[in-house]
Amino acid sequence: MQSISGSSWVKDSGIRTVFAETNRASKADVETFARNYGCSSVTFCYDVGTGINTALWRYVSAGSVSSQSITLPVIVLIDSRNMIQKVTTGYKSEKEIITEVNRFKDSVKPSAPDNSAPKPGSVVTDLRTKSVCKVISTGNAGGTAEYVRPSNKRSTSAKIPSTVVISGRTYAVTSIAPNAFKGNKKIKSVTIEKNVRKIGKNAFYGCKNLRKIVIKSKNLSKKSIGKNAFRGIYSKATVRVPKNKVKSYKSVFRSKGMGKKAKVKKL
């Protein structure tokens, strides 16, 4: 795993690498393992029940690998169309993995960029980040998108991601739409990642149970946040922001409806 994490192909924007712990290790154990052997380009998952193990057996079956002879680790290669290209079991060297990745990458002819890229204004759901987003601009490699709403309106937490993947392209999420969470009584915590530069009016209006907000963006201002964006959130909410933005953001957020009892603290 350490060797794979240091490989150049892991950082390839066209390849997403997921490590799934199937031995029911705890979240803390997986986080420790990730720190010691992983990198930011690898997503680490752990099993809280039987979900990952159930998926594992389905992958093994789909790859025509006999469950009688399965040897960990299992490596599943999935293309951008969510199609299984290869399933292997047992130890594989980094060279062998790269060979298999390149084999199916080279065998898939890229579709015409102009025809496959979603048009600006298209609203799509990114299942990976559980986000409904609208395409703002698009190109051959990617573009920009706006966070419209969470895909599950009953979720108690939400994350406005840095990027979403649409039709195999990576889009930077640069804004939160007006009314994105307006009147949402379920939401309790929200994390806003670093690419967000604009928050629309009434974005969190009336979210009376929204107690925790984490903002990693350093690019917000009074002009880029709409009217009443934070009006009606939990009166004693805690907002975590970059340490050099505490003073300025506190002033800005209060001008957009955040109550005086709410606390703005550094990350």
Backbone hydrogen bonds, N-H to C=O, Kabsch-Sander energy under -0.5 kcal/mol:
donor,donor_aa,acceptor,acceptor_aa,energy
5,S,1,M,-2.6
6,G,2,Q,-1.1
7,S,4,I,-1.8
10,V,7,S,-0.6
11,K,7,S,-0.6
11,K,8,S,-0.8
12,D,9,W,-1.2
15,I,12,D,-2.1
17,T,15,I,-0.5
17,T,41,S,-0.8
18,V,16,R,-0.5
19,F,43,T,-3.3
20,A,18,V,-0.6
21,E,19,F,-0.6
21,E,45,C,-2.5
22,T,20,A,-0.6
30,V,26,S,-2.3
31,E,27,K,-2.6
32,T,28,A,-2.3
33,F,29,D,-2.4
34,A,30,V,-2.7
35,R,31,E,-2.1
36,N,32,T,-1.9
37,Y,33,F,-2.8
38,G,34,A,-2.2
42,V,39,C,-1.8
43,T,17,T,-2.6
44,F,42,V,-0.5
45,C,19,F,-3.0
47,D,21,E,-0.7
48,V,46,Y,-0.5
54,T,50,T,-2.7
55,A,51,G,-2.2
56,L,52,I,-2.5
57,W,53,N,-1.9
58,R,54,T,-1.6
59,Y,55,A,-2.5
60,V,56,L,-2.5
61,S,57,W,-2.4
62,A,58,R,-2.8
63,G,59,Y,-2.0
64,S,61,S,-1.7
65,V,60,V,-2.6
66,S,64,S,-0.5
69,S,66,S,-1.3
75,I,73,P,-0.5
75,I,88,T,-2.6
76,V,74,V,-0.5
77,L,75,I,-0.5
77,L,86,K,-3.0
78,I,76,V,-0.6
79,D,83,M,-2.5
82,N,79,D,-2.1
85,Q,77,L,-3.3
86,K,77,L,-1.3
88,T,75,I,-2.5
90,G,71,T,-2.5
90,G,73,P,-1.1
97,I,93,S,-2.1
98,I,94,E,-2.6
99,T,95,K,-2.2
100,E,96,E,-1.9
101,V,97,I,-2.6
102,N,98,I,-2.8
103,R,99,T,-1.8
104,F,100,E,-1.8
105,K,101,V,-2.1
106,D,102,N,-2.6
107,S,103,R,-1.0
108,V,104,F,-0.8
108,V,105,K,-0.6
109,K,107,S,-0.7
115,N,112,A,-0.8
116,S,112,A,-2.1
117,A,113,P,-2.0
121,G,135,V,-3.2
122,S,119,K,-2.3
124,V,122,S,-0.5
124,V,133,C,-2.9
126,D,131,S,-3.2
127,L,125,T,-0.8
130,K,126,D,-0.9
131,S,126,D,-1.8
132,V,149,R,-2.6
133,C,124,V,-2.9
133,C,131,S,-0.6
134,K,146,E,-2.7
135,V,122,S,-2.8
136,I,144,T,-2.5
137,S,144,T,-1.6
139,G,142,G,-1.4
143,G,170,T,-1.2
144,T,137,S,-1.5
145,A,172,A,-2.6
146,E,134,K,-2.8
147,Y,175,S,-3.0
148,V,132,V,-3.0
149,R,132,V,-1.4
151,S,130,K,-1.9
153,K,151,S,-0.6
155,S,152,N,-1.6
158,A,189,S,-1.7
160,I,191,T,-3.3
164,V,171,Y,-2.1
166,I,164,V,-0.6
166,I,169,R,-2.9
169,R,166,I,-2.1
170,T,141,A,-1.2
171,Y,164,V,-3.2
171,Y,169,R,-0.5
172,A,143,G,-2.5
173,V,162,S,-2.7
174,T,145,A,-1.9
174,T,172,A,-0.9
175,S,145,A,-0.8
176,I,198,K,-2.2
177,A,147,Y,-3.2
179,N,201,K,-1.7
180,A,177,A,-1.6
181,F,203,A,-2.7
183,G,205,Y,-3.4
184,N,181,F,-2.4
185,K,183,G,-0.8
188,K,156,T,-3.6
189,S,156,T,-1.6
190,V,212,K,-2.1
191,T,158,A,-2.1
192,I,214,V,-3.6
193,E,160,I,-2.4
193,E,191,T,-0.6
196,V,193,E,-1.3
197,R,174,T,-3.3
198,K,174,T,-1.1
199,I,224,S,-2.2
200,G,176,I,-2.5
202,N,227,K,-1.8
203,A,200,G,-1.5
204,F,229,A,-2.2
205,Y,202,N,-0.9
206,G,231,R,-2.2
207,C,204,F,-1.8
208,K,206,G,-2.0
210,L,207,C,-2.0
211,R,188,K,-1.7
211,R,209,N,-1.2
212,K,188,K,-2.0
213,I,238,T,-2.3
214,V,190,V,-2.7
215,I,213,I,-0.5
215,I,240,R,-3.4
216,K,192,I,-3.1
216,K,214,V,-0.5
217,S,192,I,-0.5
225,I,221,S,-0.8
226,G,199,I,-3.1
229,A,226,G,-1.4
230,F,256,K,-2.3
231,R,228,N,-0.8
231,R,256,K,-0.6
232,G,257,G,-0.6
233,I,230,F,-1.3
234,Y,207,C,-0.8
234,Y,210,L,-0.9
237,A,234,Y,-1.8
238,T,211,R,-3.0
239,V,263,K,-3.4
240,R,213,I,-3.0
240,R,238,T,-0.5
241,V,265,K,-2.7
245,K,242,P,-2.6
246,V,243,K,-0.6
249,Y,245,K,-2.7
250,K,246,V,-1.9
251,S,247,K,-1.5
252,V,248,S,-2.1
253,F,249,Y,-3.2
254,R,250,K,-1.8
255,S,251,S,-1.6
256,K,252,V,-0.7
256,K,253,F,-0.7
257,G,254,R,-1.4
258,M,253,F,-2.3
262,A,259,G,-0.9
263,K,237,A,-2.7
265,K,239,V,-3.1
265,K,263,K,-0.6
267,L,241,V,-2.2
